[in-house]
Amino acid sequence: MSMFSTGVSALNAAQQGIATAGHNIANASTPGYHRQQIIQTAATALDTGSGFIGQGVQVTTVSRQISQYLETQLLQVQAQSASVNSYLQQLQPLDDALGGTSSATNGNYNLSTAIQGFFAGVSAAANNPTDVPSRQSLISSANSMVTEFQTLNTTFEQARVGVNTQIQDSVSQINSYATQLANLNQQIILAQAGAPPGQVPNDLLDQREQLTSELNQQVGTSTVIQSDGTASVFFGSGQTLVIGNQAFSLQTAVDATDPQTLDVNYILGNTKVPIGANNITGGSLGGLLAFRDQTLDPAQSALGRVAAGLASAFNTQHELGQDIQGNAGGQFFNIPAAVAQGSTKNVGNATITTTVNNPQSLTTSDYRIDFNGTYTITRLSDNTVQASGVSAATLAGAGVDIDGLHFQLASGTATAGDTFEAQPMREIAGSLSVAPNINTSTIAVAAPITTAATLGNLGTGAISAGSVNSPNDTVAITFTGAATYNVVDTTTGATLATAQAYTSGAAISFNGWSTSISGVPAVGDAFQVSNGATTKTNGGSAAVIAPATISVLPLNANLQDKVKVTFTSATTFDVLDTTTATPLAVGVAYNPAVGAAITFNGWSAKITGNPVTNDTFNVGPTVSGTADNRNGLLLAQLEATNTMAGNTTSFEGAYSQLLSQVSNKGNELNVSSATQTQLVTQTQAAEQSISGVNLDEEAAKLMQYQQAYQAAGKYLETVNSLFASILAINP
């Protein structure tokens, strides 16, 4: 290489350095741009025999300044930050609504306030049972509470619609990014095809990594650089989104068993492969799906559980009362049965419903019902089978009781392979209503039976006010022999029956429910009936108890018969149903020290004190229109009674648990969002310290390359002068 060539190489290197610095300055604010710099090496020296003489410089490549570790780290924290922020954005309106922001004019009005207002109305009506304005106020407060349930449920429904829309938008953006990445892969292949080995199109690589970053903020991905320079992108549980110049698509579709839920499907040729929401993590899409499945669904069901529990417990007690016209109390609230959604792939036409029969046992879970000759019911919250081998005849007849719910085959038949999803609590808050027959005359504040000691009794005996036996009372059935059993209402402590004759499969009816026990029981076998749920609690025999069914009111056909208790001595009494002239008991032992709990015709009362021979006590129907308020007081007591979550909390307590769960999740996400934002900022700063353009540094490089360029020019001028001198010597 001549001295001229050496100078030209120096000139070219300085020129390329200036061009690269200018490119960096021009793209200092370009998203995803990585600072570039020329890589110079000395040209191969020439062996002259007197030593190796340098022959100038060569620019081998223009490289990007990049840390692959920091790039990968940045993608991960950006994906997690986008997921957390997406989750938090969806959660905030729910937290606000549950905490007090509602459609009510008073900004401090929320469901807890509405429940308190309703029971204040119940107490007012109980304290003034004949006061019409108090009864009207009760109805108004009931409607206000129902409206608040409906308003909150509407907030949940709006959130669901919003989530579905954003899921569709996110999937659309993911598909767009995947297509652009595939196109860039193709451009990179073409660019490298005409370039020397090892030379890469830096700007195209920057564009691809920027698109990957934007994609990663929609859904968490992983990227593998192939030997041909293309990037393969994967997501979910390993599904390929981009490979070479080919992009694969996602698609949203309505869930087969939940028309309100959108599933994300992976399109593979002509096949749609559902991707479980738990397999999609990171990015906005991951946050949306996590919010829907982890907060929205269970929170809406928790709201429905409060509505169902309150309405069911109130209805049960209201039905045990008597209205101002003397009629038995009916349902105060309407609780529509929930219909299990059959899969769109079902062949049969079976319809399965769920109704509430035990508010204490209700959960917030959904349930899957599969049919393969028999029915299997699985609780989805923990994916545990709750009932299996249930025949169609059983489901259509007695039905199945699970977690405070009664599952019933309402109509039609299923075909093997059919599946259903029951969401029993999700829609209840939105469909709850005050029963249309409830008015100021039909509120059952009174108790249907009245007790009294006969005037003229000579002893000091007294009888309690009495109460109607609730079908929700816990009742124990204990076998005293292979063919006899006793029945005790353990809620009231009353003995309902002793030495009852046992026949396998025969109906056993107390407190308004009916069940049956079959098999051969042994002495000590014990069974329990509570809120319609039946269990065997003790005993080693194979005897089993059937699910209990609650009869149509009145709970006992003889409930309002007139009954007389007559003491035949100071320690014995007889009981006569004077309406039917039927002896109910003869020679019942009485201990004055403890009194006697008596239960007949569906009611219970207690006699205490020291009656004498011929003292009598009467139990009969309450006169309509009286100021009796016993059932009203029992209704009011429900507010403070733990009737939810296995008798561990009240209605307001269950709502507070819901509010606490949502609020705690919001607090957790706020902290996580701040942490993730800080991580993104720190990682970006670390990445930019390597890859970012520093304008001061580039200005210094411009001066450096300018001086190098000028020096190279001076060098060439010198060489040219030398050659001119040589030429002048030898004309």
Residue pairs with C-beta under 8 A, 6 or more apart in sequence:
1 9
1 43
1 46
1 55
1 56
3 719
4 716
4 719
5 55
5 56
6 43
6 54
6 55
6 56
6 715
7 56
7 712
7 715
7 716
7 719
8 56
8 716
9 43
9 55
9 56
9 57
9 58
10 56
10 57
10 708
10 711
10 712
10 715
11 709
11 712
11 713
11 716
12 59
13 38
13 40
13 57
13 58
13 59
13 708
14 705
14 706
14 708
14 709
14 712
15 705
15 709
16 38
16 59
16 62
17 38
17 701
17 704
17 705
17 708
18 702
18 705
18 706
18 709
20 36
20 37
20 38
20 62
21 698
21 701
21 702
21 705
22 702
23 36
24 35
24 36
24 693
24 698
25 693
25 695
25 698
27 33
27 693
28 693
28 695
28 698
30 206
31 210
32 206
32 207
32 209
32 210
32 213
33 206
33 693
34 64
34 65
34 66
34 202
34 206
34 209
34 691
35 64
35 65
35 691
35 692
35 693
35 694
36 62
36 63
36 64
36 65
36 202
37 62
37 63
37 65
38 59
38 61
38 62
39 59
39 60
39 61
39 62
39 63
40 57
40 58
40 59
40 60
41 57
41 58
41 60
42 54
42 56
42 57
42 58
43 54
43 55
43 56
43 57
43 58
44 55
45 52
45 53
45 54
45 55
46 52
46 53
46 54
46 55
61 198
61 199
62 202
63 202
64 202
64 205
64 206
64 691
65 690
65 691
66 690
66 691
67 686
67 687
67 690
67 691
70 683
70 686
70 687
70 690
71 209
71 687
73 683
74 213
74 680
74 683
74 684
74 687
75 212
75 213
75 216
75 221
75 223
76 220
76 282
77 676
77 679
77 680
77 683
78 213
78 216
78 217
78 680
79 216
79 217
79 219
79 220
79 221
79 282
79 283
79 286
80 220
80 282
80 676
80 679
81 673
81 676
81 677
81 679
81 680
82 216
82 217
82 218
82 282
82 283
82 284
82 287
83 220
83 281
83 282
83 283
83 284
83 286
83 287
83 290
84 287
84 669
84 672
84 673
84 676
85 284
85 287
85 673
85 676
86 166
86 283
86 284
86 285
86 286
86 287
86 288
86 291
87 287
87 288
87 290
87 291
87 295
87 669
88 287
88 666
88 669
88 670
88 673
90 159
90 162
90 163
90 287
90 288
90 291
90 295
90 296
91 291
91 295
91 662
91 665
91 666
91 669
92 666
93 155
93 159
94 155
94 156
94 159
94 295
94 296
94 299
94 662
95 662
95 663
95 666
97 152
97 155
98 110
98 111
98 152
98 299
98 658
98 659
98 662
98 663
99 110
99 659
99 663
100 107
100 108
100 109
100 110
101 107
102 109
102 110
102 111
102 148
102 151
102 152
103 147
103 151
104 110
104 148
104 151
109 148
110 148
111 145
111 148
111 149
111 152
111 303
111 306
111 655
112 652
112 655
112 656
112 659
114 141
114 144
114 145
114 147
114 148
114 149
115 145
115 310
115 639
115 651
115 652
115 655
116 639
116 652
117 141
117 144
117 145
118 138
118 141
118 142
118 144
118 145
119 636
119 638
119 639
120 141
121 134
121 137
121 138
121 139
121 140
121 141
121 142
122 138
122 632
122 635
122 636
122 639
123 636
124 134
124 137
124 138
125 131
125 134
125 135
125 137
125 138
125 443
125 445
125 632
126 445
126 629
126 632
126 633
126 635
126 636
127 134
127 629
127 632
128 134
129 324
129 445
129 446
129 626
129 627
129 628
129 629
129 632
130 324
130 625
130 627
132 440
135 440
135 443
135 445
136 440
138 443
139 434
139 438
139 439
139 440
139 443
142 332
142 333
142 434
142 438
143 434
146 333
146 432
146 433
146 434
149 303
149 306
149 307
149 429
149 430
149 432
150 429
150 430
150 432
152 303
152 429
153 300
153 303
153 304
153 427
153 429
153 430
154 430
156 296
156 299
156 300
156 303
157 430
159 296
160 260
160 292
160 296
163 288
163 291
163 292
163 296
164 252
164 260
164 261
164 262
166 284
166 288
167 252
167 262
167 264
167 285
167 288
167 289
168 252
168 262
170 218
170 219
170 283
170 284
170 285
170 288
171 250
171 251
171 252
171 264
171 285
173 218
174 215
174 218
174 219
174 241
174 250
174 285
175 247
175 249
175 250
177 211
177 214
177 215
177 218
178 215
178 233
178 241
178 242
178 247
178 248
178 249
179 247
180 211
181 208
181 211
181 212
181 215
181 231
181 233
181 242
181 247
182 242
182 244
182 245
182 246
182 247
183 245
184 204
184 207
184 208
184 211
185 208
185 230
185 231
185 242
185 244
185 245
186 244
186 245
187 201
187 204
188 200
188 201
188 204
188 205
188 208
188 229
188 230
189 228
189 229
189 230
189 244
189 245
191 201
191 204
192 199
192 200
192 201
192 228
192 229
195 201
200 229
208 231
212 221
212 223
212 231
212 233
215 221
215 233
215 241
216 282
216 283
217 283
217 284
218 283
218 284
218 285
219 235
219 236
219 280
219 282
219 283
219 284
219 285
219 286
220 235
220 280
220 281
220 282
220 283
220 286
221 233
221 234
221 235
221 241
221 282
222 233
222 234
222 235
223 231
223 232
223 233
223 234
224 231
224 232
224 234
225 231
225 232
226 232
226 244
228 244
230 243
230 244
230 245
231 242
232 240
232 242
232 243
232 244
233 240
233 241
233 242
233 243
234 240
234 241
235 241
235 280
236 266
236 275
236 279
236 280
237 275
237 279
239 248
239 266
239 273
239 275
240 248
241 247
241 248
242 248
248 266
248 267
248 268
249 267
250 264
250 265
250 266
250 267
250 275
251 264
251 265
251 267
251 272
252 262
252 263
252 264
252 265
253 262
253 263
253 265
253 272
253 274
254 261
254 262
254 263
254 344
255 261
255 262
255 263
256 343
256 344
256 345
257 341
257 342
257 343
257 344
257 368
257 419
257 420
257 421
258 341
258 421
258 423
259 341
261 292
263 274
263 275
263 277
264 274
264 275
264 277
264 280
264 285
264 289
265 272
265 273
265 274
265 275
266 272
266 273
266 274
266 275
267 273
277 289
277 290
277 292
277 293
278 293
280 286
280 289
281 290
295 662
295 665
297 366
297 426
298 364
298 381
298 661
299 658
299 661
299 662
300 425
300 426
300 429
301 364
301 365
301 366
301 423
301 425
301 426
302 364
302 425
302 654
302 657
302 658
302 661
303 425
303 429
303 655
303 658
304 364
304 424
304 425
304 426
304 427
304 428
304 429
305 362
305 363
305 364
305 425
305 428
305 644
305 654
306 429
306 644
306 651
306 654
306 655
306 658
307 335
307 428
307 429
307 432
308 335
308 356
308 359
308 362
308 424
308 425
308 428
309 356
309 359
309 360
309 362
309 643
309 644
309 651
309 654
310 359
310 638
310 651
311 332
311 333
311 335
311 432
312 335
312 356
312 357
312 359
313 359
313 472
313 638
313 641
313 643
314 332
314 333
314 635
314 638
315 331
315 332
315 333
315 335
316 470
316 471
316 472
317 470
317 631
317 634
317 635
317 638
318 329
318 330
318 331
318 332
318 443
318 444
318 631
318 635
319 328
319 329
319 330
319 331
319 444
319 553
319 555
320 329
320 444
320 447
320 448
320 467
320 468
320 470
320 555
320 631
320 634
321 328
321 329
321 444
321 445
321 446
321 447
321 448
321 468
321 631
321 632
321 634
321 635
322 328
322 329
322 444
322 446
322 447
322 448
322 622
322 624
322 628
322 631
323 329
323 441
323 442
323 443
323 444
323 445
323 446
323 624
324 440
324 441
324 442
324 443
324 445
324 446
324 624
324 625
325 441
325 442
325 624
325 625
326 621
326 622
326 623
326 624
326 625
327 442
327 624
328 444
328 448
328 553
328 554
329 442
329 443
329 444
329 631
330 435
330 437
330 438
330 442
330 444
330 553
331 435
332 434
332 435
332 438
332 443
333 432
333 433
333 434
333 435
334 432
334 433
334 434
334 435
334 436
335 355
335 356
335 428
335 432
336 428
336 431
337 353
337 354
337 355
338 353
338 354
338 355
338 422
338 423
338 424
338 425
338 426
338 427
338 428
339 351
339 352
339 353
339 410
340 351
340 352
340 353
340 354
340 367
340 369
340 420
340 421
340 422
340 423
341 420
341 421
341 422
341 423
342 350
342 351
342 352
342 418
342 419
342 420
343 418
343 419
343 420
343 421
345 417
345 419
346 414
346 415
346 417
346 418
346 419
346 420
347 415
347 417
347 418
348 371
348 412
348 413
348 414
348 415
348 418
349 411
349 412
349 413
350 371
350 409
350 411
350 412
350 413
350 414
350 418
350 420
351 409
351 410
351 411
351 412
352 369
352 395
352 407
352 408
352 409
352 410
352 420
352 422
353 407
353 408
353 410
354 367
354 405
354 406
354 407
354 408
354 422
354 424
355 405
355 406
355 408
356 362
356 404
356 405
356 406
356 424
357 401
357 404
357 405
357 406
357 531
357 532
357 533
357 550
358 401
358 404
358 405
358 472
358 530
358 531
358 532
358 533
359 404
359 531
359 643
359 644
360 404
360 531
360 643
360 644
360 645
360 646
360 647
361 403
361 404
361 531
361 533
361 646
362 403
362 404
362 405
362 425
362 644
363 379
363 381
363 403
363 404
363 425
364 381
364 425
365 379
365 380
365 381
365 382
365 403
366 380
366 381
366 421
366 422
366 423
366 424
366 426
367 377
367 378
367 379
367 380
367 386
367 402
367 405
367 407
367 421
367 422
367 424
368 377
368 378
368 380
368 419
368 420
368 421
368 422
369 375
369 376
369 377
369 378
369 407
369 419
369 420
369 421
369 422
370 376
370 378
370 418
370 419
370 420
371 414
371 415
371 416
371 417
371 418
371 419
372 416
372 417
373 416
374 388
374 389
374 390
374 391
374 392
375 387
375 388
375 390
375 391
375 392
375 395
375 400
375 414
376 385
376 387
376 388
376 389
376 390
377 385
377 386
377 387
377 388
377 390
377 400
377 402
377 407
378 384
378 385
378 386
379 385
379 386
379 402
379 403
380 421
386 402
386 403
387 400
387 402
387 407
390 400
392 409
392 413
392 414
394 400
395 407
395 408
395 409
396 408
396 409
398 546
398 547
398 549
399 406
399 407
399 408
399 409
399 547
400 406
400 407
400 547
401 407
401 532
401 533
401 534
401 547
404 531
404 533
405 422
405 424
406 532
407 422
444 631
445 628
445 629
445 631
445 632
445 635
446 622
446 626
446 628
446 629
446 630
446 631
446 632
447 465
447 466
447 467
447 468
447 622
447 628
447 630
447 631
448 468
448 554
448 559
448 560
448 621
448 622
449 466
449 468
449 559
449 560
449 603
449 619
449 620
449 621
449 622
450 465
450 466
450 619
450 620
450 621
450 622
450 623
450 628
451 463
451 464
451 465
451 466
451 605
451 617
451 618
451 619
452 463
452 617
452 618
453 461
453 462
453 463
453 615
453 616
453 617
453 618
454 615
454 616
454 617
454 618
457 611
457 612
457 615
457 616
458 612
458 614
458 615
459 567
459 570
459 609
459 610
459 611
459 612
459 615
460 609
460 610
460 611
461 567
461 607
461 608
461 609
461 610
461 611
461 612
461 615
461 617
462 607
462 608
462 609
463 565
463 605
463 606
463 607
463 608
463 617
463 619
464 605
464 606
464 607
464 608
465 605
465 630
466 603
466 604
466 605
466 619
467 492
467 603
467 604
467 605
467 630
467 634
468 555
468 559
468 602
468 603
469 489
469 492
469 494
469 496
469 510
469 511
469 512
469 555
469 556
469 599
469 602
469 603
469 604
470 491
470 511
470 512
471 511
471 512
471 513
471 531
471 532
471 550
471 555
472 530
472 531
473 489
473 490
473 491
473 492
473 511
473 530
474 489
474 490
474 491
474 528
474 529
474 530
475 487
475 488
475 489
475 490
475 491
475 496
475 510
475 511
475 528
475 529
475 530
476 487
476 488
476 490
476 526
476 527
476 528
476 537
477 485
477 486
477 487
477 508
477 517
477 526
477 527
477 528
477 529
477 545
478 485
478 486
478 488
478 524
478 525
478 526
478 527
479 485
479 502
479 521
479 522
479 523
479 524
479 525
479 526
479 539
480 486
480 499
480 523
481 523
482 502
482 520
482 521
482 522
482 523
483 501
483 502
484 499
484 500
484 501
484 502
485 500
485 502
485 521
486 495
486 497
486 498
486 499
486 500
487 495
487 496
487 497
487 498
487 500
487 508
487 510
488 494
488 495
488 496
489 495
489 496
489 510
489 511
489 599
489 604
492 597
492 599
492 604
493 597
494 597
494 598
494 599
494 604
495 597
495 599
496 510
496 511
496 599
497 510
500 508
502 517
502 521
504 517
504 518
504 519
504 520
505 516
505 517
505 518
506 516
507 514
507 515
507 516
508 514
508 515
508 516
508 517
509 515
509 551
510 529
511 555
511 602
512 550
512 551
512 553
512 555
512 556
512 602
513 529
513 532
513 548
513 549
513 550
513 551
514 548
514 549
514 551
515 529
515 534
515 545
515 546
515 547
515 548
515 549
516 545
516 546
517 527
517 543
517 544
517 545
517 546
518 543
518 544
518 546
519 541
519 542
519 543
519 544
520 541
520 542
520 543
521 539
521 541
521 543
522 539
522 540
522 541
522 543
524 538
524 539
525 536
525 538
525 539
525 540
525 541
525 543
526 536
526 537
526 538
526 539
527 534
527 535
527 536
527 537
527 545
528 534
528 535
528 536
528 537
529 545
529 548
532 547
532 548
532 549
532 550
533 547
533 548
534 545
534 546
534 547
534 548
535 545
536 543
536 544
536 545
554 560
554 602
555 602
556 601
556 602
556 603
558 577
558 579
558 580
558 601
558 602
559 601
559 602
559 603
560 620
560 621
561 577
561 578
561 579
561 580
561 601
561 620
562 577
562 578
562 579
562 618
562 619
562 620
562 621
563 575
563 576
563 577
563 578
563 579
563 584
563 600
563 601
563 618
563 619
563 620
564 575
564 576
564 578
564 616
564 617
564 618
564 619
565 573
565 574
565 575
565 598
565 607
565 616
565 617
565 618
565 619
566 573
566 574
566 575
566 576
566 614
566 615
566 616
567 573
567 590
567 611
567 612
567 613
567 614
567 615
567 616
568 574
568 587
568 613
569 613
570 590
570 592
570 610
570 611
570 612
570 613
571 589
571 590
571 591
571 592
572 587
572 588
572 589
572 590
573 585
573 588
573 590
573 596
573 607
573 611
574 583
574 585
574 586
574 587
574 588
575 583
575 584
575 585
575 586
575 588
575 598
575 600
576 582
576 583
576 584
577 583
577 584
577 600
577 601
584 600
584 601
585 600
588 596
588 598
590 596
590 607
590 611
592 609
592 610
592 611
595 606
595 607
595 608
595 609
596 606
596 607
597 604
597 605
597 606
598 604
598 605
598 606
598 607
600 619
603 619
605 619
607 617
622 628
638 651
639 650
639 651
639 652
640 650
641 650
642 648
642 649
642 650
642 653
643 650
643 651
644 650
644 651
644 653
644 654
645 654
645 657
649 657
